[in-house]
Amino acid sequence: MPSYLAMILTLDDVFFLVLSYRLPMQDDIHVQWLLQKYGETIKEEVNVKEISLIQGDQWVVIQYIPLWKTLWSQFGKDTWRIIWSAKQWNASLQTDGTLLVTSWESSWSLTPEQFEVRYSWFDAENQIVEDGVMIELDLKLTEDLLQEGVAREMSRFLNQMRKDAGYDVSDRISCWYTSGDSRLIKILEVNSDYLQQEALLRQLWLWEITHDYSAEFFIQEKTVTFYMKK
């Protein structure tokens, strides 16, 4: 049974991609070793949320395309019959890597150099398929993804505040915030540890206090005012 490597990628705009590519069965062990060794690096470099190996063909349409330039010298006029038969899905990949193409009266065996494999998703939109790699942009947003995206924007904003206020990288800053929006307050509460770590904050509290520097964070017509003090 063929295998597919699937990755969920979260982008800065909170959309996420599903990246899958088909692998020959003998490559599974090698791919699993690569993921075990470099999985965390992949997640960090391309902002991947999770990586998993999916078994089965249920999401993928596989089509075998005979290459007429490589067929003509061997099959002559039968080349067009081979191409037509393959388009009618009368082709199957053999265990030795050859492709068996059949018609009602004949059959032909193609070597791996005489055909290519193309893949596409069932019922997929916003997809790119190239060299066996399938990438799909999934535009369905969950509340968790939306909140994670806002938290990332807040992290960037707080780090920019530090720079604008003239704090050194080694400075551990106290930060407070006020907001009239309950959803933003919840996001700050849930992601407090993450924001403190990313922005090098000693604390992040809901309150207004005497401060060195303040700035307003805007998103979707909602605001949070942040206050920083060294």
Buried (B, 14 or more C-beta within 10 A) or exposed (E): EBBBBBBBBBEEEBBBBBBBBBBEEEBBEEBBEEBEEEBEEBBEEEBBEEBEEEEEEEBBEBEBBBBEEBBEEEBEEBBBBBBEBBEEEBBEBEEEEBBBBBBEEEEBEBEEEBBBBEBEBEEBEEBEBEEBEBBBBBEEEEEEBBBBBBBBBBBEBBBEBBEEBEBEEEEEBBBBBBBEBEBBBEBBEBBBEBBBEBBBBEEBBEEEEEBEBBBEBEBEEBBBBBBBBB
